[in-house]
Amino acid sequence: MRSHGYKHMVAVGMILAVVTQGVLSLKLRDVSVPAVVIKGDDVWLNCTYDLEKETLYSIKWHKNNIEFYRYIPVNSPPGQVYDLEGIHIDLTRSSEGNIYMPTTDVNSEGIYRCEVSSEAPIFGTVKGERELRIYVNPSTKPQILGTKPHYDISDIVNLTCKSAPSRPAAFLKWLVNGVEVEPRSHQLYRPPALEYPPGLFTSTLMLSLPAPYHGKMSVQCEAIISQAHTLRSEEITITNSTRGRNSMAGDIDSMTDGPSISGGKSEYQVGETVDVNCTATKSQPPAELHWYINDKEVRPEHIVPRPPIVYSGGEESTVLGLRFEVRSRHFQKNEMRLRCTATLSEVKKMTSEPIEVETAEQQRSDLHVDQVNAESVQSKSSTSCLTTTLIKSFLCILILWSSV
């Protein structure tokens, strides 16, 4: 796989197990899907399991709940591909639950699920979901449009910054003499991003400001792409009855790259307090954590901020607590499901070449001449007034003297 200078993180998703009879022995060891992929890159989708004493019946892959691949050992050929946008499988390099895609496009983005099923008499099924996001970085720096060679002092400078197509849309900002223009400034106008070509977005940001009074100003535009992806913890199932199903946490191998849940127990009764922590793997910048109960995000009053774990290399592990009193509404068919997600972001910036906005030299010269002329007129006027006053005073003195 080609490298593009950033980490390919493997998102860890929700793990579910369904057993119709007997004790679960089929285990899902790992579902590996790259969370961040640059359009055109090749990818591997890997589904690792342990049958123990069971016999494999099938392995199926879905994207956004639509099946696109299945492997059934007794069939000939055992691997079968179903047409689906964004799915490009090389069967010659794929085997069982491990799929090779030599290329990707914007339609490859989605939630991927692997399902492994065993034969009779157990009929066990284990599932794992992962999210894959497609990114397209701008091919060029943002452009500044609408410049003129010179401006009059009374002019309004109207400039447009336009990004190259990207996925997701770039966030644009203006810098004037190295200082960012406040995003909420009335000098800015940000129209909606334009989707073209399909799946890619072009951002535009307009700037209007008076021409510089002192001759020149430097203007730049910066495009920011945030490559965010979410890692999910293993889902913890809690029962309110000893006759209910036990937590599946012990039945499925724990994953190491997603957030982990600690401090809970497998059974709670109404009125008891759940007090658990979610800890993200170390990263820089730190991950942002969120708690979910039965797939609904937890309200802020139940969230308990915890100090992060700081490592010597500057990386951090974010920790977020969850504390709430169990109510009957929390249980659905005697079960309550807890899950934590960690969102990681990588920011990429591209800055346009600076441009100089300049007021015309003639305008500044005219202004200077006008100022000098105004000062000369004012000086002459003052001198004339002073002379007139002196003459009038002298005449008054003569008149008074002659009258005496």
Order of alpha helices (4+ residues) and beta strands (2+ residues): beta-beta-beta-beta-beta-beta-beta-beta-beta-beta-beta-beta-beta-beta-beta-beta-beta-beta-beta-beta-beta-beta-beta-beta-beta-beta-beta-beta-beta-beta-alpha
